[in-house]
Amino acid sequence: MGIFAIGLVACSIGFSQKALTLEMVLQMAQEKSIQSLLNKNEFLEAYWNYKMYRAEQLPNLFLDMMPISYDKSFMQIYNVVDDKDEFREMYKVGSSAGLYLRKNIGFTGGTVSLSSSLYRVQNLFIENDISYSSIPFMISYHQPLFAHNEYKWNKIIEPKKYRQAKSELLQDLQELNMEAVHVFFAVITAQNNVSMAEAEVAATDTLLRIGHTRQEIVDIDRVDLLNLELNHSNAEVKLLQYREELRKTKDQFRLFTGLANNEDFTLLIPGNPPSVELSPDDALSLAHMYNPDIFGLEIDRIEAQKNSDEAVKAYRFNMNMELSYGLNQSGNDIPQAYTNPLDRQLAIVTMQVPILDWGRRKRAVSLAQSREEIVNAQSNLELQNIEQEIMSLAYQYALKDLEIENTAIADSIANISYELTQIRFRNGEAGIIDLDNSQAKKDAARQQFLSTQEKFWTLFYHLQSSTLFDLKIKKELDVDVERFVE
């Protein structure tokens, strides 16, 4: 394989070309490819959604203001002199400001808040009729007693979604490696085709000259000589076609890796993929720990349970409790409104009892439970498919050494056989058909060798994509999230 790599480089590389290894191409794909940019932005969306969720769990401080309000209306007031209620036209201008601190209690689904506010009102109908009302301090707690607790479910689901998003990013990076392997070997194959075509042109030219020489001594049939001329002509046409194919694959490679359009390069055939001691059962265990597709199935089941819980509690008996304690006072000016504040207490219990809903609750619950059963069944089926695929990948990769060794041996044998057939043809011991068959086997063996290399390098990164486990250093794959956020 090393001799083949050196020969391929010698035929296809000039001193001005950049020689690239597979590891270099993988790094270029991670840094410069369009797909890498898309993967980054998909992760960032999930990243900021998770940050928003975390922010919602923290206390929320805000200022609530009403700079000015104007109210002209008839209002009911009590006339102490005449001992009766009267409606009088009022002109009022008011303003208010309040500072509020609010925190959701995820475990209970309730909300606790602290507040302080000041309200000013002025009666324009009466001169200097200004009043202030203050609430220096108020603590409140609102608690739904039997309602669906959105906060509790989100606390379970959202961290799992973020973990899934991070795992999907790692998986996308491995799938990008798989695509890079495909693009890499497309160029390698095109380089190989050009190299073989150049060698074939040189060989057929030599054989044609030998054929002309042998014809002069009547040692070769006219049909065989025509076949030699045809082989030489076909080899030249094939070389032109392969050179055009190489140009196209190089253009696609430049687009994928971000190389400049005028930057020439050649690729070096990599060594064999790493040897991995990973049984199918071990691969399956790793996938259950790290695979984002399996995380997704778990999230689907939990969300189905959440929807069932919401449907069950949406139409049944419900009760809300609200408790508040604080201080309040009023006065004709601000200092007076804060002098000797009085207790302010509030306790409210509300109930909602469904009496007639025309079967809505029953239908909603049945629908949610049916969907939950469907999700569970689909998840179980999908999990089995994922497990089978992962075990199949591990089984296939276990055959790597044997299959690569056999294709390498076949490639070597086919090359030796072709060289011997050429010698036999020069000596008149083999015909054109023997030569054509030997060359076809040589080309097929070389293509099979490259195809096997691509297959197992792809399998290697596919296995890493499924397990999210670095098979080279025996460690869980990880990514620097901050590098993507920057």
N, C-alpha and C positions, 0 to 999 in steps of 0.2 A: 504493500500500500504506500509506503514511503517513497519507493522508486516512481510509482505512478504519480504521486503528488508533485515530485520534483519535475518529472517529465511534462506534466500538464502545465506547471508554472513556466517552464522554459519555453513552451510553445506559445503561450498566451500572454506573457507579461513582458513589458519593455521596461527600461530603466526609469521612464517617466511615470509609470503607473504606480498607484498605491495598492499594496497587498493587504487584504483584510482577512482576518480570521473570523470564525463564527462568533467567538466571544465579543469581538469588537462590533460586529453587526448587531448582536443582541443589545449591547449598550447603546448603540446609535438609535435603535428602534425605541428603546425606553425613553430616550431624551428628546428625540426630534420628530418622531412619527406623528401623523395627524391622529391616529387611533389612540396614542398615548395621551394626547391633549384631551380627547373626548372622554377617556377613562377618568382623567383627573377631574374634569368638570362634573361628571356624573357622581363621583364621590363627594365633591364639595357640596353638592345639593343636599345629600344625606347628612353631611357633616354639620352644615348650618341649621338644618332642621333639628338635629339633636341638640345643638347649642341653644336653640330657641326653647326646646322642651326643658332643658336644664335651667334656663333663665326663668321659666314659668314656675319652677319649684322654689325660687328665692323670693324673699319679701319684695313687694312692689310699692315704692314710695312715689306719690304724685301730688301735685298741687291742683286743686279744683277751684276755679275762680268764676265769679259772675261779676264783671266790672260794673255793669249798670243794667237796671231793669226799670221800665216805666209802666205803671198800671193806672189807668183811668177807668173806674167802674163804680157801680152802686154796690155797697157792702152793708150787710146786716150788722147793726150795733145795738147795744142795750142802753136805753135812756134811763138813767138812775132817777132823775127828777120826776119823769112821768111814769116810771115803772113799766116800760114797754119796749119792745124791739122796734127798731126803725131802720129804714134803708136810706143811706145817705151817699151822695156822690163823693168819691175819694180820689185824690191825686197822689200817687205814691211813687217815689224813686228809691230803689233799693240796690244794694251791692253786697257781695259776700266773698269770702275766701276761706279755704279749708285745706289742711295738710293731712294726708291719709297714708297709712302704712297697712298694707294688706298682705296676707299670707294664706295660701291654700294648704290645707291639712290633707295630704294624700291618703293617709291610712283611713281616715273617717269620711273623707269627702266633704268636710266642712270648710268654713272660711273664718279666720280670725282677723280683726282689724283694729287699729288704733287711729284716733283722729282728734284733731283740734280745729275749731272753726270760729269765725266771727261774721255776724250778719248786721248790716246797717239798713235802716228804713227811715225815710223822711216823708212826712205828709205835707205836700205843697199847698194844700188848702188852708193849713194853719201855720202861722209864722213860727219858726224855730221849733217845730215839732219833729225832733230827731230822736231816734231810739237805737240802742245797740243791744244785741243779744249774743252772748258768747258761750261756747262749749270748750272750756280749757282742756278737758281731757274726756275721752270716751273710748271704752273698750267694748267691742261687740263680737259676738260669735253666732254664726249661722250654720245650722246643721240639718240636712235632710236625713230623716231617720230610716226610711225604707227604700230610698231611691237608688238607681244605678250609679255606682261610684266610678265616674270616668277617670278620676285621678289615680285610683288604685290600679285599674287596668293599664293605663298609660305607663305607670311605673314598672309594670312587668314587660310591656311590649316595646317601648321606645329604646331601652338599652339593647334589647335583642336586635332591633332594626339597625341600630348603629353598628353593632358587632357584625351583622350580616353585610352592611355596606362596606366595612373595612375588609372583610373577607372577600367580598366581590371585587374590590380593588386589587387585592393580591391575586385573585383568580384571573382577572383581566390582564394583569402583567404577565402571568404565565401563558395565557392564550395569545398574548402579543408575541411572546417568545416562539410559540408554535407557528404563528404567521411569519415571523422573521426566518425561521428554519425553512419554511416553504419557499419564500422569496430567495433565500440564500442558495438553496439547492436548485432552484430554477436557473439561476445564473451558472452554478457549477455544472449542471447538466448541459447547458448551452455551450459553456467553455469546453466541456468534454467532447461534445459533438463536433465543434470546430476543430479541435485538436485531432480527433479521429479522422475527420474529413480531410484535413491537410495531410495527414499520414497516408490516407487512402489515395489521394491525388498523386503523392510522390511514389507510392508503391505501384499504382496502375500505370504511371508513366514509365517506370523502370521495366515493368512486365511487358508493356507494349513495345518498348525498344528491344527487349529480348525476343518478343514474338516476331518482330520484323527480321531480326537476325536469323532466327530459326526458320522463317519462311524462305529465306534465301538458300538455305540448304535443304529445303523441302522436308522440314522436320515438324511442321505444324499445319494443321488443316486451315483452309481459308475461313471457314465458319468460326473456328476458335480465334483467329486473328480479329475477325469482325467483333466478336464478343469482348476481346480485350480492348478494342477501340471504344466499344459501347460502355464498358466498365469505366474507362478513363473519362469519357464524356459525362457519364452519370455522376462520377465522383466530383468533377468540377462544378456541375450544377448543384449537387448536394452541398458542396462547400459554400457556394454563394447563398443558398437558402439558410444554412446554419449560421453564417455570419450575420444575416439579417435578423434571424431569431435571437442571436446573442445581443445585437444592438437593442432590440425591443425589450428583452428581459433586463438589460442594464438600465434602460430608461425607467422601467417600473421599479427597479431596485433603488435608483436615485430618488425617485418620488417618495418611496416608502421610508428611506433612511434620512432624507434631507440633504443628500449630497448635491453639489452644484451640477448643473446640466453639462458643463464642459469638463468636469472632473473625471478622469479615467481611473480605472481600478481593475484589479483582478482578485479573485477569491481563492483562498487556500483550503483544500479539503481538510476537514477536521479529523481528529482521531476518533476512535470508537466512543460511543456514549458511555457514561460512567457505569461501572458495575454496581448494582444495588441489591442489597440483601433485604428484601421486603416481600413477605408472604402475602397472599391475598387477604388473609384474616387481619394482618397488621395494617394493610392499606385500608381495609374497611373500618377498623377502629380509629385510625387517624381521620378518616372522612367524617365519622360521626362527631369527632371533636372540633373539626375546623371547616368542613365543607359548607359554603354559604347556601347551596341549594337545599341541604338538609336543614339548615337554620330557617330557611324560608318556609319549609313545610311545617316546622314547629310553630312559627309565627302565624301561619294560616290557621292552624288548629286553635291557637289561643284567641285569635280575632273572631273565629266562629263561636267560641265559648262566650266571648265578650258580647257579641251580637245577641246571643240567646239570653244572656243575663239582662241585657237592656230591654229586650222584647218582653220578658217575663215581668219586669218591674215597671214598665211604662204605663200600663193600664190598670194596675191594682191599687189597693189602698195605699195612700201616701201621707206622710206627716212631716212638717217642717217646724223647727224650733229656732227661735232667735232670742238671744239674751244680750242685754246691753247695760252697762253701768258707767256713769260718768258724773261730771259736774257741769252745771250751767248757771247763768246769771244774766240779768239785763240791767240797763241803766241809760241815762241820758248822754253819757260820754263813754269813751273806751275804758278809762281807769275804773269807772263805776261798774262797768259790765264785768270786770274781773275781780271785784271786791266781794269777799265772803260768798263764794259760789255755793250753790245748793246741790244736793244730790239729784241725779237724774237716773231713774231706773226704768228698764223696759223688759218685759217678758211676753213673747208672743208664741203661741202654738197654733198652727194652721193644719187642717186636715182636708184631704181630698178623697172622697169615697165614691168610686164608680158604681152607679146603680143600673144604668142601661147603656150598653155600648154596642148593641147589635152584633155581638160576636167578634168585634175587632180584636180584643185581647186574645181570644182563642186562636183566631186565624194568624195573628202576628207571631204568637208563640210557636204554633205548629210550623209556620214557614221558617222561622229561625232555627228550630230544632232540626227540620228537614235539611236545611242548608248545612248545618253543622255535621250531620251524618254524611252528606255528600262530600264535604271537605275532608272529613276523616278518611273516607273510603278512597278518595283521589290521592290523598297524601300517602296512604299506605301503599297504593299501587305505584306511585311515583318513587317512593323510597325504595321499593323492591327493584325498580328499573335502575335507579342510581347505584344501588349496591351491586347489581349484576354487572353494570358497566365498569365499575371500579375494580371488581375482582377479575374481570376479563382483561383489563389493562395490565394488572399485576401478572396474570398468567402469561400474557403475550411478551411482556418485557423480560420475564424469566428465560425466554428462549433467545434472548439477544445474542449472547456470545456464540451459541451454536450456529445460528442463522448467518451472522456476519462472517464467521470463520468459513462457512461453507461457500458463501458468495465470493469471498476473497480468494479462496482456493480455485473456484470455478473460473474467476477472472484471470488468475495466473495461468491456469491450464489452457484456457481458450487462447491467450496470447502466445503461449509456447506452441500450441497446435497450429496457429495461423503462420507463425514463422517457419515451422517445419514444412507446412504445406507449400509455402512460397519456395522453399529450397527444392522440394520435390518437383514443383512445377518447372523451375529453372532446369532441373535435370531431366525433364521430360517424363517423370514418373507419376504426375498428377495432371488432371485436366482442369478446364475452366470451371466446370461444375463443382469439383472438389474445392477449388480456390474460393468460389463464391460462398459455398456452404460454410467453409472455415471462417471466412470474414464475417458472415452473418452471425455465427455463434460467438465470435470474439466481441462484436459490437453489443450483442444481447447480454453477454456476461458482464461487460463493463456497465451497461445501463442498469442491470439488476443489482450490481454492487452499489452504485450510487443511490438507487431507489431504496435499498435496504438501509443504507446509512440515514437517509432522510426519514424513513419510517421509524427507526428506533430513536433518533433525536427528537422527533415529534412525539413519540410515545413517552419519552422521558419527561418532557414538559407537560404533556397531558396528564401523566401520573402525578406530577407536582401540583398541577391545577386542581386535580380532584381531591388530593389529600392536604394541600397547602403545607406541605412538609418539604424542607430542603433535603433532598435525597443525597446530596454530596456531603454535607457536614452534619447530617442527622439532627436537624433542629427545626422547630416550627418557623415557617416563613413569617416575616414581619416587614413593616414598612414605616418609614418616618413620616407620620401624618403631617407634621408641621412643615415639612418640605413641600407638600402638596398645597398647603394652605397659604404659604408665602406668596 
